[in-house]
Amino acid sequence: MAEKGEIKSASSSHLEELVDRFKSNKMSGRTMKYPYTITAKFLSFPYKYYYKNVWAFRYYVFSVVLCMPIFYKIQKLACSPANVAKFAEKAAKEKAAGGH
């Protein structure tokens, strides 16, 4: 039992090191005074603080995760071959009628 805990803590420490490596805004051992690049700005943003203290941020993350399957279904239906053919037929009729 203790071995599993040791393995878990070892893997979590490796994960923490990896996250710290990407999260850190250090360059050659010195901390950057201001993150100049877009990537550095994204990595230095305090996501955990905002998620914990800002209700709108929490609900935004939740709503994006919740709506992704719905948006996927809508996109799949809109780009289906039957719908594309139907749209092409409507566009041809409109063009033949002299519409814009």
N, CA, C and O atoms as a MOPAC input file, in Angstrom:
PM7 MOZYME 1SCF
protein

 N      0.81000 1    -1.18800 1     0.00000 1
 C      0.00000 1     0.00000 1     0.00000 1
 C      0.85200 1     1.25000 1     0.00000 1
 O      0.55700 1     2.21600 1    -0.70400 1
 N      1.91500 1     1.22800 1     0.79600 1
 C      2.77700 1     2.39600 1     0.89100 1
 C      3.50000 1     2.65500 1    -0.43000 1
 O      3.82500 1     3.79400 1    -0.76400 1
 N      3.74600 1     1.56300 1    -1.17900 1
 C      4.44600 1     1.73000 1    -2.45300 1
 C      3.61600 1     2.53900 1    -3.44100 1
 O      4.15900 1     3.35300 1    -4.18800 1
 N      2.31300 1     2.32200 1    -3.45000 1
 C      1.45500 1     3.07500 1    -4.36200 1
 C      1.49100 1     4.56100 1    -4.03700 1
 O      1.53800 1     5.40000 1    -4.93800 1
 N      1.46800 1     4.88300 1    -2.75400 1
 C      1.53700 1     6.28300 1    -2.32900 1
 C      2.85200 1     6.91800 1    -2.72800 1
 O      2.90200 1     8.08100 1    -3.12900 1
 N      3.92000 1     6.13700 1    -2.61300 1
 C      5.23500 1     6.64900 1    -2.99700 1
 C      5.29500 1     6.88000 1    -4.50000 1
 O      5.84400 1     7.88300 1    -4.95600 1
 N      4.73900 1     5.96600 1    -5.26000 1
 C      4.73300 1     6.11600 1    -6.71200 1
 C      3.90100 1     7.32700 1    -7.09700 1
 O      4.29100 1     8.10700 1    -7.96500 1
 N      2.76200 1     7.48200 1    -6.45400 1
 C      1.89400 1     8.60900 1    -6.76500 1
 C      2.58000 1     9.92600 1    -6.45100 1
 O      2.49700 1    10.87100 1    -7.23500 1
 N      3.25700 1     9.99900 1    -5.31200 1
 C      3.93000 1    11.24700 1    -4.95700 1
 C      5.11600 1    11.50500 1    -5.87900 1
 O      5.42300 1    12.65500 1    -6.19400 1
 N      5.77800 1    10.44100 1    -6.30800 1
 C      6.89200 1    10.61700 1    -7.22800 1
 C      6.39900 1    11.13100 1    -8.57300 1
 O      7.00700 1    12.02100 1    -9.16700 1
 N      5.28500 1    10.56000 1    -9.05100 1
 C      4.76100 1    11.01200 1   -10.34100 1
 C      4.19600 1    12.42000 1   -10.23400 1
 O      4.30500 1    13.20500 1   -11.17600 1
 N      3.58800 1    12.75000 1    -9.08700 1
 C      3.06100 1    14.10000 1    -8.92300 1
 C      4.18500 1    15.11300 1    -8.82400 1
 O      4.03500 1    16.24400 1    -9.28600 1
 N      5.31300 1    14.73000 1    -8.22700 1
 C      6.42800 1    15.66900 1    -8.16300 1
 C      7.00800 1    15.91100 1    -9.55300 1
 O      7.44200 1    17.02000 1    -9.86600 1
 N      7.01500 1    14.86600 1   -10.39000 1
 C      7.47600 1    15.05200 1   -11.76900 1
 C      6.50800 1    15.95800 1   -12.52500 1
 O      6.92200 1    16.81200 1   -13.30900 1
 N      5.22800 1    15.76100 1   -12.28100 1
 C      4.22600 1    16.60100 1   -12.92200 1
 C      4.35900 1    18.04700 1   -12.45300 1
 O      4.26000 1    18.97500 1   -13.25500 1
 N      4.57800 1    18.23200 1   -11.17100 1
 C      4.75400 1    19.58400 1   -10.63600 1
 C      5.99700 1    20.25100 1   -11.21900 1
 O      5.98600 1    21.44600 1   -11.51500 1
 N      7.07000 1    19.47300 1   -11.38300 1
 C      8.28600 1    20.03100 1   -11.98500 1
 C      8.01900 1    20.46800 1   -13.42200 1
 O      8.47700 1    21.52500 1   -13.85500 1
 N      7.27300 1    19.64400 1   -14.15400 1
 C      6.95700 1    19.97200 1   -15.54000 1
 C      6.09700 1    21.23600 1   -15.61300 1
 O      6.34800 1    22.11500 1   -16.43800 1
 N      5.09000 1    21.32300 1   -14.75400 1
 C      4.22700 1    22.50300 1   -14.73100 1
 C      5.03200 1    23.73200 1   -14.32700 1
 O      4.87500 1    24.79700 1   -14.92500 1
 N      5.88600 1    23.59900 1   -13.32800 1
 C      6.70800 1    24.73300 1   -12.89400 1
 C      7.64700 1    25.18700 1   -14.00400 1
 O      7.90900 1    26.38000 1   -14.15400 1
 N      8.14600 1    24.24700 1   -14.76900 1
 C      9.06100 1    24.59800 1   -15.85100 1
 C      8.35600 1    25.48100 1   -16.88100 1
 O      8.93500 1    26.44900 1   -17.37400 1
 N      7.10400 1    25.14300 1   -17.20300 1
 C      6.36800 1    25.93100 1   -18.18000 1
 C      5.73300 1    27.17100 1   -17.56600 1
 O      5.58600 1    28.19100 1   -18.24000 1
 N      5.35700 1    27.09100 1   -16.29600 1
 C      4.69800 1    28.21000 1   -15.64200 1
 C      5.68600 1    29.29900 1   -15.26200 1
 O      5.34100 1    30.48100 1   -15.24200 1
 N      6.87600 1    28.91300 1   -14.96900 1
 C      7.87500 1    29.85200 1   -14.49800 1
 C      8.18000 1    30.90400 1   -15.55400 1
 O      8.32500 1    30.59000 1   -16.73500 1
 N      8.27600 1    32.13900 1   -15.12200 1
 C      8.63800 1    33.20100 1   -16.05500 1
 C     10.10000 1    33.58500 1   -15.83400 1
 O     10.45600 1    34.76100 1   -15.76400 1
 N     10.92200 1    32.56100 1   -15.72800 1
 C     12.34300 1    32.79600 1   -15.52000 1
 C     13.08600 1    32.57600 1   -16.82900 1
 O     12.73700 1    31.71400 1   -17.63500 1
 N     14.09100 1    33.36200 1   -17.00400 1
 C     14.93000 1    33.22700 1   -18.18400 1
 C     16.35800 1    33.24500 1   -17.69700 1
 O     16.81700 1    34.22800 1   -17.11600 1
 N     17.04100 1    32.17600 1   -17.93100 1
 C     18.42400 1    32.00900 1   -17.49200 1
 C     18.60000 1    32.32200 1   -16.00100 1
 O     19.55000 1    32.99600 1   -15.60100 1
 N     17.66600 1    31.81800 1   -15.19100 1
 C     17.79200 1    31.93100 1   -13.74900 1
 C     17.29200 1    33.23200 1   -13.16100 1
 O     17.23600 1    33.36300 1   -11.93800 1
 N     16.92600 1    34.19900 1   -13.98400 1
 C     16.43600 1    35.48000 1   -13.47100 1
 C     14.94500 1    35.60000 1   -13.73400 1
 O     14.46100 1    35.15300 1   -14.77300 1
 N     14.22000 1    36.19200 1   -12.81100 1
 C     12.79700 1    36.39900 1   -12.99800 1
 C     12.58000 1    37.60200 1   -13.90700 1
 O     13.21600 1    38.64400 1   -13.75200 1
 N     11.66600 1    37.43000 1   -14.85800 1
 C     11.36600 1    38.52900 1   -15.77200 1
 C     10.56900 1    39.60100 1   -15.02200 1
 O      9.66300 1    39.27200 1   -14.25700 1
 N     10.89600 1    40.86600 1   -15.23300 1
 C     10.14600 1    41.94400 1   -14.60600 1
 C      8.77500 1    42.08200 1   -15.25000 1
 O      7.78600 1    42.36000 1   -14.57100 1
 N      8.72300 1    41.88900 1   -16.54100 1
 C      7.45300 1    41.97600 1   -17.26100 1
 C      7.45700 1    40.91300 1   -18.35400 1
 O      8.39700 1    40.85500 1   -19.14700 1
 N      6.41800 1    40.06400 1   -18.41200 1
 C      6.37800 1    39.04600 1   -19.47500 1
 C      6.04100 1    39.69400 1   -20.82500 1
 O      4.89900 1    40.09800 1   -21.04900 1
 N      7.00900 1    39.79200 1   -21.70600 1
 C      6.84300 1    40.51400 1   -22.96800 1
 C      6.07100 1    39.73400 1   -24.01600 1
 O      5.27000 1    40.31400 1   -24.74900 1
 N      6.29400 1    38.44300 1   -24.10100 1
 C      5.66600 1    37.66900 1   -25.16400 1
 C      4.27200 1    37.22800 1   -24.74500 1
 O      3.94600 1    37.19000 1   -23.55900 1
 N      3.46000 1    36.89700 1   -25.73500 1
 C      2.09500 1    36.43400 1   -25.47300 1
 C      2.13000 1    35.13500 1   -24.66500 1
 O      1.34500 1    34.95500 1   -23.73400 1
 N      3.03200 1    34.24500 1   -25.02300 1
 C      3.14200 1    32.97400 1   -24.30200 1
 C      3.50100 1    33.21300 1   -22.84900 1
 O      2.92300 1    32.58500 1   -21.96200 1
 N      4.44000 1    34.10400 1   -22.58800 1
 C      4.82800 1    34.39700 1   -21.20900 1
 C      3.67200 1    35.02500 1   -20.44000 1
 O      3.50300 1    34.76400 1   -19.24800 1
 N      2.88400 1    35.84200 1   -21.10900 1
 C      1.72700 1    36.44900 1   -20.45000 1
 C      0.68700 1    35.39000 1   -20.09900 1
 O      0.12200 1    35.41800 1   -19.00600 1
 N      0.42700 1    34.45400 1   -21.01900 1
 C     -0.51900 1    33.37800 1   -20.72900 1
 C     -0.03000 1    32.50200 1   -19.58900 1
 O     -0.81300 1    32.10400 1   -18.72600 1
 N      1.25500 1    32.20400 1   -19.58500 1
 C      1.78900 1    31.31500 1   -18.55800 1
 C      1.88800 1    31.98300 1   -17.19600 1
 O      1.81700 1    31.29900 1   -16.17500 1
 N      2.04700 1    33.28500 1   -17.15600 1
 C      2.17000 1    33.95800 1   -15.86400 1
 C      0.82500 1    34.43500 1   -15.32200 1
 O      0.77000 1    34.99500 1   -14.22700 1
 N     -0.26700 1    34.22400 1   -16.07300 1
 C     -1.59000 1    34.64100 1   -15.61400 1
 C     -2.01200 1    33.78100 1   -14.42600 1
 O     -1.83700 1    32.56300 1   -14.46800 1
 N     -2.56100 1    34.37400 1   -13.37700 1
 C     -2.94300 1    33.60300 1   -12.17700 1
 C     -4.30300 1    32.91500 1   -12.33800 1
 O     -5.29200 1    33.34500 1   -11.74400 1
 N     -4.34900 1    31.84800 1   -13.14200 1
 C     -5.60000 1    31.15000 1   -13.41600 1
 C     -6.24300 1    30.61600 1   -12.14100 1
 O     -7.45500 1    30.73300 1   -11.95600 1
 N     -5.44100 1    30.03600 1   -11.27200 1
 C     -5.96900 1    29.44400 1   -10.04400 1
 C     -6.64300 1    30.50200 1    -9.17900 1
 O     -7.71600 1    30.25400 1    -8.62700 1
 N     -6.03700 1    31.66700 1    -9.05300 1
 C     -6.60400 1    32.75500 1    -8.25900 1
 C     -7.94100 1    33.21200 1    -8.85200 1
 O     -8.92000 1    33.39200 1    -8.12800 1
 N     -7.97100 1    33.39600 1   -10.16900 1
 C     -9.19700 1    33.85400 1   -10.81400 1
 C    -10.30300 1    32.81700 1   -10.70000 1
 O    -11.46100 1    33.15800 1   -10.46000 1
 N     -9.94000 1    31.53700 1   -10.87400 1
 C    -10.94800 1    30.48700 1   -10.77200 1
 C    -11.51600 1    30.42200 1    -9.35600 1
 O    -12.70500 1    30.16200 1    -9.17200 1
 N    -10.68200 1    30.65300 1    -8.37700 1
 C    -11.11300 1    30.56700 1    -6.97700 1
 C    -11.90300 1    31.80400 1    -6.54400 1
 O    -12.83600 1    31.66600 1    -5.75300 1
 N    -11.57600 1    32.98900 1    -7.02000 1
 C    -12.12900 1    34.22800 1    -6.48500 1
 C    -13.09000 1    34.98700 1    -7.40100 1
 O    -13.77900 1    35.89600 1    -6.93700 1
 N    -13.15300 1    34.64300 1    -8.67200 1
 C    -14.01100 1    35.38800 1    -9.59800 1
 C    -15.11000 1    34.45800 1   -10.10100 1
 O    -14.83400 1    33.48900 1   -10.80700 1
 N    -16.35200 1    34.75500 1    -9.73700 1
 C    -17.46600 1    33.86500 1   -10.09000 1
 C    -17.67900 1    33.80700 1   -11.59600 1
 O    -18.02300 1    32.74800 1   -12.12100 1
 N    -17.48700 1    34.90700 1   -12.30300 1
 C    -17.71000 1    34.94000 1   -13.74900 1
 C    -16.71500 1    34.03200 1   -14.47600 1
 O    -17.07900 1    33.37000 1   -15.44900 1
 N    -15.49400 1    33.99800 1   -14.02100 1
 C    -14.46700 1    33.13900 1   -14.62600 1
 C    -14.85000 1    31.66900 1   -14.44800 1
 O    -14.73900 1    30.87200 1   -15.38000 1
 N    -15.30600 1    31.31700 1   -13.23100 1
 C    -15.72300 1    29.94200 1   -12.94700 1
 C    -16.88100 1    29.53600 1   -13.84600 1
 O    -16.85100 1    28.46400 1   -14.44900 1
 N    -17.90400 1    30.38700 1   -13.94200 1
 C    -19.06400 1    30.05600 1   -14.76200 1
 C    -18.71600 1    30.02400 1   -16.24600 1
 O    -19.29900 1    29.24200 1   -16.99700 1
 N    -17.78700 1    30.85000 1   -16.67400 1
 C    -17.36300 1    30.84000 1   -18.07100 1
 C    -16.70600 1    29.50600 1   -18.41300 1
 O    -17.02500 1    28.89600 1   -19.43300 1
 N    -15.78900 1    29.05300 1   -17.56000 1
 C    -15.11700 1    27.77100 1   -17.79200 1
 C    -16.14600 1    26.64600 1   -17.81100 1
 O    -16.11700 1    25.78400 1   -18.69000 1
 N    -17.05000 1    26.65900 1   -16.84500 1
 C    -18.08500 1    25.63200 1   -16.76400 1
 C    -18.97300 1    25.65200 1   -18.00200 1
 O    -19.28400 1    24.59600 1   -18.55400 1
 N    -19.38100 1    26.82700 1   -18.44200 1
 C    -20.28800 1    26.91500 1   -19.58800 1
 C    -19.60200 1    26.49700 1   -20.89100 1
 O    -20.24000 1    25.89300 1   -21.75300 1
 N    -18.33600 1    26.80400 1   -21.04300 1
 C    -17.61000 1    26.38100 1   -22.24700 1
 C    -17.54000 1    24.85800 1   -22.30600 1
 O    -17.78200 1    24.25900 1   -23.35400 1
 N    -17.21000 1    24.24000 1   -21.18300 1
 C    -17.12900 1    22.78000 1   -21.13500 1
 C    -18.50100 1    22.16800 1   -21.38800 1
 O    -18.61000 1    21.16300 1   -22.09100 1
 N    -19.53700 1    22.75600 1   -20.82900 1
 C    -20.88300 1    22.23800 1   -20.98400 1
 C    -21.40200 1    22.40800 1   -22.42300 1
 O    -22.11900 1    21.53700 1   -22.91700 1
 N    -21.06100 1    23.49000 1   -23.08800 1
 C    -21.58900 1    23.78000 1   -24.42500 1
 C    -20.80100 1    23.14600 1   -25.57000 1
 O    -21.30100 1    23.09400 1   -26.69300 1
 N    -19.61800 1    22.67700 1   -25.32400 1
 C    -18.81100 1    22.10500 1   -26.40900 1
 C    -19.51600 1    20.96500 1   -27.14400 1
 O    -19.49800 1    20.96000 1   -28.37400 1
 N    -20.13800 1    19.99500 1   -26.45800 1
 C    -20.83900 1    18.94500 1   -27.21100 1
 C    -22.00200 1    19.48800 1   -28.04200 1
 O    -22.26700 1    18.98900 1   -29.13600 1
 N    -22.68900 1    20.49600 1   -27.53600 1
 C    -23.80500 1    21.09100 1   -28.27200 1
 C    -23.29400 1    21.78000 1   -29.53300 1
 O    -23.86800 1    21.60700 1   -30.60900 1
 N    -22.22600 1    22.55500 1   -29.41100 1
 C    -21.64100 1    23.22000 1   -30.58200 1
 C    -21.12400 1    22.20900 1   -31.59300 1
 O    -21.22600 1    22.42500 1   -32.80100 1
 N    -20.57000 1    21.10400 1   -31.10300 1
 C    -20.07200 1    20.05400 1   -31.99600 1
 C    -21.22400 1    19.46500 1   -32.81900 1
 O    -21.09200 1    19.27200 1   -34.02800 1
 N    -22.34600 1    19.18400 1   -32.16200 1
 C    -23.51200 1    18.62300 1   -32.86200 1
 C    -24.04200 1    19.60500 1   -33.91100 1
 O    -24.35000 1    19.20900 1   -35.03600 1
 N    -24.14700 1    20.87400 1   -33.54500 1
 C    -24.63200 1    21.88400 1   -34.49600 1
 C    -23.70100 1    21.97000 1   -35.69600 1
 O    -24.16500 1    22.02800 1   -36.83500 1
 N    -22.40600 1    21.97900 1   -35.45800 1
 C    -21.42800 1    22.05800 1   -36.54800 1
 C    -21.51100 1    20.82700 1   -37.43700 1
 O    -21.42500 1    20.92600 1   -38.66100 1
 N    -21.67600 1    19.67800 1   -36.81700 1
 C    -21.76900 1    18.44300 1   -37.58500 1
 C    -23.01800 1    18.44500 1   -38.47500 1
 O    -22.95600 1    18.02100 1   -39.62900 1
 N    -24.15000 1    18.92100 1   -37.94000 1
 C    -25.37800 1    18.99500 1   -38.73600 1
 C    -25.27400 1    20.04800 1   -39.83800 1
 O    -25.76100 1    19.82900 1   -40.94700 1
 N    -24.65500 1    21.17000 1   -39.55000 1
 C    -24.54900 1    22.24600 1   -40.53300 1
 C    -23.63700 1    21.87200 1   -41.69600 1
 O    -23.85500 1    22.32100 1   -42.82200 1
 N    -22.64300 1    21.07500 1   -41.44100 1
 C    -21.67900 1    20.71000 1   -42.49800 1
 C    -21.94400 1    19.33200 1   -43.08600 1
 O    -21.09400 1    18.79300 1   -43.79500 1
 N    -23.10600 1    18.75400 1   -42.80600 1
 C    -23.42400 1    17.43700 1   -43.35500 1
 C    -23.60500 1    17.54300 1   -44.87000 1
 O    -24.01400 1    18.59200 1   -45.36800 1
 N    -23.30700 1    16.47400 1   -45.60600 1
 C    -23.44400 1    16.52500 1   -47.07500 1
 C    -24.86400 1    16.87200 1   -47.53300 1
 O    -25.03500 1    17.57700 1   -48.52800 1
 N    -25.88100 1    16.38700 1   -46.81900 1
 C    -27.26400 1    16.69200 1   -47.19900 1
 C    -27.54100 1    18.18900 1   -47.06000 1
 O    -28.19400 1    18.77600 1   -47.92300 1
 N    -27.05900 1    18.80500 1   -45.99600 1
 C    -27.28300 1    20.23200 1   -45.78700 1
 C    -26.49700 1    21.06800 1   -46.79000 1
 O    -26.98500 1    22.09700 1   -47.25600 1
 N    -25.29400 1    20.63600 1   -47.12300 1
 C    -24.48900 1    21.35800 1   -48.11000 1
 C    -25.18000 1    21.31200 1   -49.47200 1
 O    -25.21300 1    22.31800 1   -50.18100 1
 N    -25.73300 1    20.15600 1   -49.84400 1
 C    -26.44000 1    20.03900 1   -51.12300 1
 C    -27.69900 1    20.91200 1   -51.12700 1
 O    -28.01300 1    21.55100 1   -52.13100 1
 N    -28.40600 1    20.93400 1   -50.01400 1
 C    -29.61200 1    21.76000 1   -49.89800 1
 C    -29.26900 1    23.24100 1   -50.04000 1
 O    -29.99100 1    23.98700 1   -50.70200 1
 N    -28.17700 1    23.66400 1   -49.42200 1
 C    -27.74600 1    25.05600 1   -49.52000 1
 C    -27.32700 1    25.40100 1   -50.94200 1
 O    -27.65000 1    26.47700 1   -51.44400 1
 N    -26.60500 1    24.48600 1   -51.59400 1
 C    -26.18200 1    24.72100 1   -52.97900 1
 C    -27.40200 1    24.86000 1   -53.89600 1
 O    -27.41100 1    25.69100 1   -54.80400 1
 N    -28.43000 1    24.04100 1   -53.65300 1
 C    -29.65700 1    24.12400 1   -54.45000 1
 C    -30.35300 1    25.47200 1   -54.24600 1
 O    -30.81400 1    26.08100 1   -55.21100 1
 N    -30.43200 1    25.93400 1   -53.01300 1
 C    -31.04100 1    27.24200 1   -52.72700 1
 C    -30.24200 1    28.37400 1   -53.36600 1
 O    -30.81400 1    29.31600 1   -53.91400 1
 N    -28.91900 1    28.27500 1   -53.29300 1
 C    -28.06800 1    29.30300 1   -53.87800 1
 C    -28.22100 1    29.33200 1   -55.39500 1
 O    -28.21200 1    30.40800 1   -55.99300 1
 N    -28.36100 1    28.16700 1   -56.02900 1
 C    -28.54400 1    28.11800 1   -57.48500 1
 C    -29.88100 1    28.72900 1   -57.88100 1
 O    -29.95700 1    29.46400 1   -58.86600 1
 N    -30.94200 1    28.43300 1   -57.12000 1
 C    -32.25200 1    29.02500 1   -57.39800 1
 C    -32.20500 1    30.55000 1   -57.26800 1
 O    -32.76100 1    31.27400 1   -58.09400 1
 N    -31.53700 1    31.01800 1   -56.22300 1
 C    -31.43800 1    32.46200 1   -55.98400 1
 C    -30.65500 1    33.14000 1   -57.10300 1
 O    -31.00700 1    34.23700 1   -57.53900 1
 N    -29.59200 1    32.48600 1   -57.56600 1
 C    -28.78100 1    33.05400 1   -58.63300 1
 C    -29.56200 1    33.08600 1   -59.95000 1
 O    -29.45800 1    34.05200 1   -60.70600 1
 N    -30.34000 1    32.04000 1   -60.22500 1
 C    -31.13300 1    31.96600 1   -61.44600 1
 C    -32.25600 1    33.01900 1   -61.43100 1
 O    -32.64900 1    33.52100 1   -62.48400 1
 N    -32.76400 1    33.34500 1   -60.25000 1
 C    -33.85000 1    34.31900 1   -60.14300 1
 C    -33.31100 1    35.75900 1   -60.24100 1
 O    -34.09800 1    36.70200 1   -60.32300 1
 N    -32.01300 1    35.93200 1   -60.23500 1
 C    -31.42800 1    37.25800 1   -60.35500 1
 C    -31.28100 1    37.98500 1   -59.04400 1
 O    -31.09800 1    39.20200 1   -59.02500 1
 N    -31.35900 1    37.25800 1   -57.94500 1
 C    -31.22600 1    37.87500 1   -56.62500 1
 C    -29.76400 1    38.16700 1   -56.31200 1
 O    -28.85900 1    37.77300 1   -57.04700 1
 N    -29.56400 1    38.85200 1   -55.22700 1
 C    -28.18900 1    39.19900 1   -54.84300 1
 C    -27.57500 1    38.05200 1   -54.17400 1
 O    -26.41600 1    38.12300 1   -53.76600 1

